[in-house]
Amino acid sequence: MIFKGSRYEKVPVYQVTGPNGETVSVLGIRFIPPTPAGFLHTFKANERLDLLAHEFYRNPEKFWLIADANTEMDPDDLLEPGRLLSIPPDRS
């Protein structure tokens, strides 16, 4: 279930029938809108995206804002000490 206000709220849901005849609901692709950085942060050892989200947004669950503002497909690829991370403004 996708809750109101979720970043997946506007992603289409499809019904797919597998080879065994079972029908399941799946989410379509979530296209990431352009996310300009408010400023840059140099990632340090022992930091995590949820901790940065708490620091910048006072909400660790908004780590995805930082992930969306950077170009890697896997957020773990952002966790490299010395890497410059784009930090976007908060979205409510």
Phi and psi restraints in degrees (range 20) as a CNS / XPLOR table:
assign (resid 1 and name C) (resid 2 and name N)
       (resid 2 and name CA) (resid 2 and name C) 1.0 -99.3 20.0 2
assign (resid 2 and name N) (resid 2 and name CA)
       (resid 2 and name C) (resid 3 and name N) 1.0 122.9 20.0 2
assign (resid 2 and name C) (resid 3 and name N)
       (resid 3 and name CA) (resid 3 and name C) 1.0 -87.3 20.0 2
assign (resid 3 and name N) (resid 3 and name CA)
       (resid 3 and name C) (resid 4 and name N) 1.0 156.6 20.0 2
assign (resid 3 and name C) (resid 4 and name N)
       (resid 4 and name CA) (resid 4 and name C) 1.0 -61.2 20.0 2
assign (resid 4 and name N) (resid 4 and name CA)
       (resid 4 and name C) (resid 5 and name N) 1.0 132.6 20.0 2
assign (resid 4 and name C) (resid 5 and name N)
       (resid 5 and name CA) (resid 5 and name C) 1.0 93.8 20.0 2
assign (resid 5 and name N) (resid 5 and name CA)
       (resid 5 and name C) (resid 6 and name N) 1.0 -7.3 20.0 2
assign (resid 5 and name C) (resid 6 and name N)
       (resid 6 and name CA) (resid 6 and name C) 1.0 -67.7 20.0 2
assign (resid 6 and name N) (resid 6 and name CA)
       (resid 6 and name C) (resid 7 and name N) 1.0 151.2 20.0 2
assign (resid 6 and name C) (resid 7 and name N)
       (resid 7 and name CA) (resid 7 and name C) 1.0 -67.5 20.0 2
assign (resid 7 and name N) (resid 7 and name CA)
       (resid 7 and name C) (resid 8 and name N) 1.0 -11.0 20.0 2
assign (resid 7 and name C) (resid 8 and name N)
       (resid 8 and name CA) (resid 8 and name C) 1.0 -100.5 20.0 2
assign (resid 8 and name N) (resid 8 and name CA)
       (resid 8 and name C) (resid 9 and name N) 1.0 3.9 20.0 2
assign (resid 8 and name C) (resid 9 and name N)
       (resid 9 and name CA) (resid 9 and name C) 1.0 -55.5 20.0 2
assign (resid 9 and name N) (resid 9 and name CA)
       (resid 9 and name C) (resid 10 and name N) 1.0 -37.7 20.0 2
assign (resid 9 and name C) (resid 10 and name N)
       (resid 10 and name CA) (resid 10 and name C) 1.0 -99.1 20.0 2
assign (resid 10 and name N) (resid 10 and name CA)
       (resid 10 and name C) (resid 11 and name N) 1.0 6.5 20.0 2
assign (resid 10 and name C) (resid 11 and name N)
       (resid 11 and name CA) (resid 11 and name C) 1.0 -80.3 20.0 2
assign (resid 11 and name N) (resid 11 and name CA)
       (resid 11 and name C) (resid 12 and name N) 1.0 130.3 20.0 2
assign (resid 11 and name C) (resid 12 and name N)
       (resid 12 and name CA) (resid 12 and name C) 1.0 -66.5 20.0 2
assign (resid 12 and name N) (resid 12 and name CA)
       (resid 12 and name C) (resid 13 and name N) 1.0 147.2 20.0 2
assign (resid 12 and name C) (resid 13 and name N)
       (resid 13 and name CA) (resid 13 and name C) 1.0 -108.2 20.0 2
assign (resid 13 and name N) (resid 13 and name CA)
       (resid 13 and name C) (resid 14 and name N) 1.0 132.9 20.0 2
assign (resid 13 and name C) (resid 14 and name N)
       (resid 14 and name CA) (resid 14 and name C) 1.0 -118.3 20.0 2
assign (resid 14 and name N) (resid 14 and name CA)
       (resid 14 and name C) (resid 15 and name N) 1.0 152.2 20.0 2
assign (resid 14 and name C) (resid 15 and name N)
       (resid 15 and name CA) (resid 15 and name C) 1.0 -100.5 20.0 2
assign (resid 15 and name N) (resid 15 and name CA)
       (resid 15 and name C) (resid 16 and name N) 1.0 127.3 20.0 2
assign (resid 15 and name C) (resid 16 and name N)
       (resid 16 and name CA) (resid 16 and name C) 1.0 -124.9 20.0 2
assign (resid 16 and name N) (resid 16 and name CA)
       (resid 16 and name C) (resid 17 and name N) 1.0 134.1 20.0 2
assign (resid 16 and name C) (resid 17 and name N)
       (resid 17 and name CA) (resid 17 and name C) 1.0 -104.5 20.0 2
assign (resid 17 and name N) (resid 17 and name CA)
       (resid 17 and name C) (resid 18 and name N) 1.0 123.3 20.0 2
assign (resid 17 and name C) (resid 18 and name N)
       (resid 18 and name CA) (resid 18 and name C) 1.0 -80.3 20.0 2
assign (resid 18 and name N) (resid 18 and name CA)
       (resid 18 and name C) (resid 19 and name N) 1.0 175.4 20.0 2
assign (resid 18 and name C) (resid 19 and name N)
       (resid 19 and name CA) (resid 19 and name C) 1.0 -63.4 20.0 2
assign (resid 19 and name N) (resid 19 and name CA)
       (resid 19 and name C) (resid 20 and name N) 1.0 -21.6 20.0 2
assign (resid 19 and name C) (resid 20 and name N)
       (resid 20 and name CA) (resid 20 and name C) 1.0 -87.9 20.0 2
assign (resid 20 and name N) (resid 20 and name CA)
       (resid 20 and name C) (resid 21 and name N) 1.0 2.0 20.0 2
assign (resid 20 and name C) (resid 21 and name N)
       (resid 21 and name CA) (resid 21 and name C) 1.0 89.6 20.0 2
assign (resid 21 and name N) (resid 21 and name CA)
       (resid 21 and name C) (resid 22 and name N) 1.0 -3.6 20.0 2
assign (resid 21 and name C) (resid 22 and name N)
       (resid 22 and name CA) (resid 22 and name C) 1.0 -77.9 20.0 2
assign (resid 22 and name N) (resid 22 and name CA)
       (resid 22 and name C) (resid 23 and name N) 1.0 132.6 20.0 2
assign (resid 22 and name C) (resid 23 and name N)
       (resid 23 and name CA) (resid 23 and name C) 1.0 -100.6 20.0 2
assign (resid 23 and name N) (resid 23 and name CA)
       (resid 23 and name C) (resid 24 and name N) 1.0 131.3 20.0 2
assign (resid 23 and name C) (resid 24 and name N)
       (resid 24 and name CA) (resid 24 and name C) 1.0 -129.7 20.0 2
assign (resid 24 and name N) (resid 24 and name CA)
       (resid 24 and name C) (resid 25 and name N) 1.0 156.3 20.0 2
assign (resid 24 and name C) (resid 25 and name N)
       (resid 25 and name CA) (resid 25 and name C) 1.0 -93.5 20.0 2
assign (resid 25 and name N) (resid 25 and name CA)
       (resid 25 and name C) (resid 26 and name N) 1.0 136.1 20.0 2
assign (resid 25 and name C) (resid 26 and name N)
       (resid 26 and name CA) (resid 26 and name C) 1.0 -133.3 20.0 2
assign (resid 26 and name N) (resid 26 and name CA)
       (resid 26 and name C) (resid 27 and name N) 1.0 151.0 20.0 2
assign (resid 26 and name C) (resid 27 and name N)
       (resid 27 and name CA) (resid 27 and name C) 1.0 -86.9 20.0 2
assign (resid 27 and name N) (resid 27 and name CA)
       (resid 27 and name C) (resid 28 and name N) 1.0 142.8 20.0 2
assign (resid 27 and name C) (resid 28 and name N)
       (resid 28 and name CA) (resid 28 and name C) 1.0 -73.6 20.0 2
assign (resid 28 and name N) (resid 28 and name CA)
       (resid 28 and name C) (resid 29 and name N) 1.0 -173.6 20.0 2
assign (resid 28 and name C) (resid 29 and name N)
       (resid 29 and name CA) (resid 29 and name C) 1.0 -75.3 20.0 2
assign (resid 29 and name N) (resid 29 and name CA)
       (resid 29 and name C) (resid 30 and name N) 1.0 134.5 20.0 2
assign (resid 29 and name C) (resid 30 and name N)
       (resid 30 and name CA) (resid 30 and name C) 1.0 -93.3 20.0 2
assign (resid 30 and name N) (resid 30 and name CA)
       (resid 30 and name C) (resid 31 and name N) 1.0 109.8 20.0 2
assign (resid 30 and name C) (resid 31 and name N)
       (resid 31 and name CA) (resid 31 and name C) 1.0 -82.9 20.0 2
assign (resid 31 and name N) (resid 31 and name CA)
       (resid 31 and name C) (resid 32 and name N) 1.0 131.5 20.0 2
assign (resid 31 and name C) (resid 32 and name N)
       (resid 32 and name CA) (resid 32 and name C) 1.0 -88.4 20.0 2
assign (resid 32 and name N) (resid 32 and name CA)
       (resid 32 and name C) (resid 33 and name N) 1.0 122.8 20.0 2
assign (resid 32 and name C) (resid 33 and name N)
       (resid 33 and name CA) (resid 33 and name C) 1.0 -69.9 20.0 2
assign (resid 33 and name N) (resid 33 and name CA)
       (resid 33 and name C) (resid 34 and name N) 1.0 159.2 20.0 2
assign (resid 33 and name C) (resid 34 and name N)
       (resid 34 and name CA) (resid 34 and name C) 1.0 -54.4 20.0 2
assign (resid 34 and name N) (resid 34 and name CA)
       (resid 34 and name C) (resid 35 and name N) 1.0 132.3 20.0 2
assign (resid 34 and name C) (resid 35 and name N)
       (resid 35 and name CA) (resid 35 and name C) 1.0 -127.4 20.0 2
assign (resid 35 and name N) (resid 35 and name CA)
       (resid 35 and name C) (resid 36 and name N) 1.0 89.8 20.0 2
assign (resid 35 and name C) (resid 36 and name N)
       (resid 36 and name CA) (resid 36 and name C) 1.0 -69.5 20.0 2
assign (resid 36 and name N) (resid 36 and name CA)
       (resid 36 and name C) (resid 37 and name N) 1.0 145.7 20.0 2
assign (resid 36 and name C) (resid 37 and name N)
       (resid 37 and name CA) (resid 37 and name C) 1.0 -79.0 20.0 2
assign (resid 37 and name N) (resid 37 and name CA)
       (resid 37 and name C) (resid 38 and name N) 1.0 140.0 20.0 2
assign (resid 37 and name C) (resid 38 and name N)
       (resid 38 and name CA) (resid 38 and name C) 1.0 -77.9 20.0 2
assign (resid 38 and name N) (resid 38 and name CA)
       (resid 38 and name C) (resid 39 and name N) 1.0 -38.0 20.0 2
assign (resid 38 and name C) (resid 39 and name N)
       (resid 39 and name CA) (resid 39 and name C) 1.0 -164.7 20.0 2
assign (resid 39 and name N) (resid 39 and name CA)
       (resid 39 and name C) (resid 40 and name N) 1.0 179.4 20.0 2
assign (resid 39 and name C) (resid 40 and name N)
       (resid 40 and name CA) (resid 40 and name C) 1.0 -111.3 20.0 2
assign (resid 40 and name N) (resid 40 and name CA)
       (resid 40 and name C) (resid 41 and name N) 1.0 147.3 20.0 2
assign (resid 40 and name C) (resid 41 and name N)
       (resid 41 and name CA) (resid 41 and name C) 1.0 -131.1 20.0 2
assign (resid 41 and name N) (resid 41 and name CA)
       (resid 41 and name C) (resid 42 and name N) 1.0 132.6 20.0 2
assign (resid 41 and name C) (resid 42 and name N)
       (resid 42 and name CA) (resid 42 and name C) 1.0 -86.5 20.0 2
assign (resid 42 and name N) (resid 42 and name CA)
       (resid 42 and name C) (resid 43 and name N) 1.0 116.6 20.0 2
assign (resid 42 and name C) (resid 43 and name N)
       (resid 43 and name CA) (resid 43 and name C) 1.0 -67.7 20.0 2
assign (resid 43 and name N) (resid 43 and name CA)
       (resid 43 and name C) (resid 44 and name N) 1.0 134.8 20.0 2
assign (resid 43 and name C) (resid 44 and name N)
       (resid 44 and name CA) (resid 44 and name C) 1.0 -113.6 20.0 2
assign (resid 44 and name N) (resid 44 and name CA)
       (resid 44 and name C) (resid 45 and name N) 1.0 156.7 20.0 2
assign (resid 44 and name C) (resid 45 and name N)
       (resid 45 and name CA) (resid 45 and name C) 1.0 -55.3 20.0 2
assign (resid 45 and name N) (resid 45 and name CA)
       (resid 45 and name C) (resid 46 and name N) 1.0 144.9 20.0 2
assign (resid 45 and name C) (resid 46 and name N)
       (resid 46 and name CA) (resid 46 and name C) 1.0 74.4 20.0 2
assign (resid 46 and name N) (resid 46 and name CA)
       (resid 46 and name C) (resid 47 and name N) 1.0 5.5 20.0 2
assign (resid 46 and name C) (resid 47 and name N)
       (resid 47 and name CA) (resid 47 and name C) 1.0 -86.3 20.0 2
assign (resid 47 and name N) (resid 47 and name CA)
       (resid 47 and name C) (resid 48 and name N) 1.0 158.9 20.0 2
assign (resid 47 and name C) (resid 48 and name N)
       (resid 48 and name CA) (resid 48 and name C) 1.0 -137.5 20.0 2
assign (resid 48 and name N) (resid 48 and name CA)
       (resid 48 and name C) (resid 49 and name N) 1.0 156.1 20.0 2
assign (resid 48 and name C) (resid 49 and name N)
       (resid 49 and name CA) (resid 49 and name C) 1.0 -62.5 20.0 2
assign (resid 49 and name N) (resid 49 and name CA)
       (resid 49 and name C) (resid 50 and name N) 1.0 -37.6 20.0 2
assign (resid 49 and name C) (resid 50 and name N)
       (resid 50 and name CA) (resid 50 and name C) 1.0 -66.6 20.0 2
assign (resid 50 and name N) (resid 50 and name CA)
       (resid 50 and name C) (resid 51 and name N) 1.0 -34.8 20.0 2
assign (resid 50 and name C) (resid 51 and name N)
       (resid 51 and name CA) (resid 51 and name C) 1.0 -69.5 20.0 2
assign (resid 51 and name N) (resid 51 and name CA)
       (resid 51 and name C) (resid 52 and name N) 1.0 -38.5 20.0 2
assign (resid 51 and name C) (resid 52 and name N)
       (resid 52 and name CA) (resid 52 and name C) 1.0 -65.2 20.0 2
assign (resid 52 and name N) (resid 52 and name CA)
       (resid 52 and name C) (resid 53 and name N) 1.0 -40.8 20.0 2
assign (resid 52 and name C) (resid 53 and name N)
       (resid 53 and name CA) (resid 53 and name C) 1.0 -61.7 20.0 2
assign (resid 53 and name N) (resid 53 and name CA)
       (resid 53 and name C) (resid 54 and name N) 1.0 -39.4 20.0 2
assign (resid 53 and name C) (resid 54 and name N)
       (resid 54 and name CA) (resid 54 and name C) 1.0 -64.7 20.0 2
assign (resid 54 and name N) (resid 54 and name CA)
       (resid 54 and name C) (resid 55 and name N) 1.0 -41.4 20.0 2
assign (resid 54 and name C) (resid 55 and name N)
       (resid 55 and name CA) (resid 55 and name C) 1.0 -63.6 20.0 2
assign (resid 55 and name N) (resid 55 and name CA)
       (resid 55 and name C) (resid 56 and name N) 1.0 -44.7 20.0 2
assign (resid 55 and name C) (resid 56 and name N)
       (resid 56 and name CA) (resid 56 and name C) 1.0 -88.6 20.0 2
assign (resid 56 and name N) (resid 56 and name CA)
       (resid 56 and name C) (resid 57 and name N) 1.0 -31.2 20.0 2
assign (resid 56 and name C) (resid 57 and name N)
       (resid 57 and name CA) (resid 57 and name C) 1.0 -118.9 20.0 2
assign (resid 57 and name N) (resid 57 and name CA)
       (resid 57 and name C) (resid 58 and name N) 1.0 -6.0 20.0 2
assign (resid 57 and name C) (resid 58 and name N)
       (resid 58 and name CA) (resid 58 and name C) 1.0 61.0 20.0 2
assign (resid 58 and name N) (resid 58 and name CA)
       (resid 58 and name C) (resid 59 and name N) 1.0 27.9 20.0 2
assign (resid 58 and name C) (resid 59 and name N)
       (resid 59 and name CA) (resid 59 and name C) 1.0 -152.9 20.0 2
assign (resid 59 and name N) (resid 59 and name CA)
       (resid 59 and name C) (resid 60 and name N) 1.0 105.3 20.0 2
assign (resid 59 and name C) (resid 60 and name N)
       (resid 60 and name CA) (resid 60 and name C) 1.0 -64.4 20.0 2
assign (resid 60 and name N) (resid 60 and name CA)
       (resid 60 and name C) (resid 61 and name N) 1.0 -20.6 20.0 2
assign (resid 60 and name C) (resid 61 and name N)
       (resid 61 and name CA) (resid 61 and name C) 1.0 -73.1 20.0 2
assign (resid 61 and name N) (resid 61 and name CA)
       (resid 61 and name C) (resid 62 and name N) 1.0 -7.6 20.0 2
assign (resid 61 and name C) (resid 62 and name N)
       (resid 62 and name CA) (resid 62 and name C) 1.0 -93.2 20.0 2
assign (resid 62 and name N) (resid 62 and name CA)
       (resid 62 and name C) (resid 63 and name N) 1.0 19.7 20.0 2
assign (resid 62 and name C) (resid 63 and name N)
       (resid 63 and name CA) (resid 63 and name C) 1.0 -55.5 20.0 2
assign (resid 63 and name N) (resid 63 and name CA)
       (resid 63 and name C) (resid 64 and name N) 1.0 -29.3 20.0 2
assign (resid 63 and name C) (resid 64 and name N)
       (resid 64 and name CA) (resid 64 and name C) 1.0 -64.6 20.0 2
assign (resid 64 and name N) (resid 64 and name CA)
       (resid 64 and name C) (resid 65 and name N) 1.0 -25.3 20.0 2
assign (resid 64 and name C) (resid 65 and name N)
       (resid 65 and name CA) (resid 65 and name C) 1.0 -61.6 20.0 2
assign (resid 65 and name N) (resid 65 and name CA)
       (resid 65 and name C) (resid 66 and name N) 1.0 -42.4 20.0 2
assign (resid 65 and name C) (resid 66 and name N)
       (resid 66 and name CA) (resid 66 and name C) 1.0 -68.0 20.0 2
assign (resid 66 and name N) (resid 66 and name CA)
       (resid 66 and name C) (resid 67 and name N) 1.0 -43.3 20.0 2
assign (resid 66 and name C) (resid 67 and name N)
       (resid 67 and name CA) (resid 67 and name C) 1.0 -61.0 20.0 2
assign (resid 67 and name N) (resid 67 and name CA)
       (resid 67 and name C) (resid 68 and name N) 1.0 -43.4 20.0 2
assign (resid 67 and name C) (resid 68 and name N)
       (resid 68 and name CA) (resid 68 and name C) 1.0 -64.1 20.0 2
assign (resid 68 and name N) (resid 68 and name CA)
       (resid 68 and name C) (resid 69 and name N) 1.0 -31.8 20.0 2
assign (resid 68 and name C) (resid 69 and name N)
       (resid 69 and name CA) (resid 69 and name C) 1.0 -78.0 20.0 2
assign (resid 69 and name N) (resid 69 and name CA)
       (resid 69 and name C) (resid 70 and name N) 1.0 -9.8 20.0 2
assign (resid 69 and name C) (resid 70 and name N)
       (resid 70 and name CA) (resid 70 and name C) 1.0 -112.7 20.0 2
assign (resid 70 and name N) (resid 70 and name CA)
       (resid 70 and name C) (resid 71 and name N) 1.0 163.1 20.0 2
assign (resid 70 and name C) (resid 71 and name N)
       (resid 71 and name CA) (resid 71 and name C) 1.0 -90.3 20.0 2
assign (resid 71 and name N) (resid 71 and name CA)
       (resid 71 and name C) (resid 72 and name N) 1.0 -8.8 20.0 2
assign (resid 71 and name C) (resid 72 and name N)
       (resid 72 and name CA) (resid 72 and name C) 1.0 -72.7 20.0 2
assign (resid 72 and name N) (resid 72 and name CA)
       (resid 72 and name C) (resid 73 and name N) 1.0 146.9 20.0 2
assign (resid 72 and name C) (resid 73 and name N)
       (resid 73 and name CA) (resid 73 and name C) 1.0 -77.1 20.0 2
assign (resid 73 and name N) (resid 73 and name CA)
       (resid 73 and name C) (resid 74 and name N) 1.0 -33.4 20.0 2
assign (resid 73 and name C) (resid 74 and name N)
       (resid 74 and name CA) (resid 74 and name C) 1.0 -108.2 20.0 2
assign (resid 74 and name N) (resid 74 and name CA)
       (resid 74 and name C) (resid 75 and name N) 1.0 118.6 20.0 2
assign (resid 74 and name C) (resid 75 and name N)
       (resid 75 and name CA) (resid 75 and name C) 1.0 -56.3 20.0 2
assign (resid 75 and name N) (resid 75 and name CA)
       (resid 75 and name C) (resid 76 and name N) 1.0 -27.2 20.0 2
assign (resid 75 and name C) (resid 76 and name N)
       (resid 76 and name CA) (resid 76 and name C) 1.0 -62.1 20.0 2
assign (resid 76 and name N) (resid 76 and name CA)
       (resid 76 and name C) (resid 77 and name N) 1.0 -25.4 20.0 2
assign (resid 76 and name C) (resid 77 and name N)
       (resid 77 and name CA) (resid 77 and name C) 1.0 -69.3 20.0 2
assign (resid 77 and name N) (resid 77 and name CA)
       (resid 77 and name C) (resid 78 and name N) 1.0 -14.5 20.0 2
assign (resid 77 and name C) (resid 78 and name N)
       (resid 78 and name CA) (resid 78 and name C) 1.0 -81.7 20.0 2
assign (resid 78 and name N) (resid 78 and name CA)
       (resid 78 and name C) (resid 79 and name N) 1.0 -14.8 20.0 2
assign (resid 78 and name C) (resid 79 and name N)
       (resid 79 and name CA) (resid 79 and name C) 1.0 -88.1 20.0 2
assign (resid 79 and name N) (resid 79 and name CA)
       (resid 79 and name C) (resid 80 and name N) 1.0 52.3 20.0 2
assign (resid 79 and name C) (resid 80 and name N)
       (resid 80 and name CA) (resid 80 and name C) 1.0 -112.9 20.0 2
assign (resid 80 and name N) (resid 80 and name CA)
       (resid 80 and name C) (resid 81 and name N) 1.0 115.5 20.0 2
assign (resid 80 and name C) (resid 81 and name N)
       (resid 81 and name CA) (resid 81 and name C) 1.0 -52.8 20.0 2
assign (resid 81 and name N) (resid 81 and name CA)
       (resid 81 and name C) (resid 82 and name N) 1.0 135.9 20.0 2
assign (resid 81 and name C) (resid 82 and name N)
       (resid 82 and name CA) (resid 82 and name C) 1.0 91.7 20.0 2
assign (resid 82 and name N) (resid 82 and name CA)
       (resid 82 and name C) (resid 83 and name N) 1.0 -13.0 20.0 2
assign (resid 82 and name C) (resid 83 and name N)
       (resid 83 and name CA) (resid 83 and name C) 1.0 -70.7 20.0 2
assign (resid 83 and name N) (resid 83 and name CA)
       (resid 83 and name C) (resid 84 and name N) 1.0 140.0 20.0 2
assign (resid 83 and name C) (resid 84 and name N)
       (resid 84 and name CA) (resid 84 and name C) 1.0 -87.7 20.0 2
assign (resid 84 and name N) (resid 84 and name CA)
       (resid 84 and name C) (resid 85 and name N) 1.0 118.1 20.0 2
assign (resid 84 and name C) (resid 85 and name N)
       (resid 85 and name CA) (resid 85 and name C) 1.0 -102.4 20.0 2
assign (resid 85 and name N) (resid 85 and name CA)
       (resid 85 and name C) (resid 86 and name N) 1.0 136.5 20.0 2
assign (resid 85 and name C) (resid 86 and name N)
       (resid 86 and name CA) (resid 86 and name C) 1.0 -79.0 20.0 2
assign (resid 86 and name N) (resid 86 and name CA)
       (resid 86 and name C) (resid 87 and name N) 1.0 128.1 20.0 2
assign (resid 86 and name C) (resid 87 and name N)
       (resid 87 and name CA) (resid 87 and name C) 1.0 -114.3 20.0 2
assign (resid 87 and name N) (resid 87 and name CA)
       (resid 87 and name C) (resid 88 and name N) 1.0 110.4 20.0 2
assign (resid 87 and name C) (resid 88 and name N)
       (resid 88 and name CA) (resid 88 and name C) 1.0 -82.3 20.0 2
assign (resid 88 and name N) (resid 88 and name CA)
       (resid 88 and name C) (resid 89 and name N) 1.0 166.0 20.0 2
assign (resid 88 and name C) (resid 89 and name N)
       (resid 89 and name CA) (resid 89 and name C) 1.0 -65.3 20.0 2
assign (resid 89 and name N) (resid 89 and name CA)
       (resid 89 and name C) (resid 90 and name N) 1.0 158.2 20.0 2
assign (resid 89 and name C) (resid 90 and name N)
       (resid 90 and name CA) (resid 90 and name C) 1.0 -66.9 20.0 2
assign (resid 90 and name N) (resid 90 and name CA)
       (resid 90 and name C) (resid 91 and name N) 1.0 144.9 20.0 2
assign (resid 90 and name C) (resid 91 and name N)
       (resid 91 and name CA) (resid 91 and name C) 1.0 -120.9 20.0 2
assign (resid 91 and name N) (resid 91 and name CA)
       (resid 91 and name C) (resid 92 and name N) 1.0 127.5 20.0 2
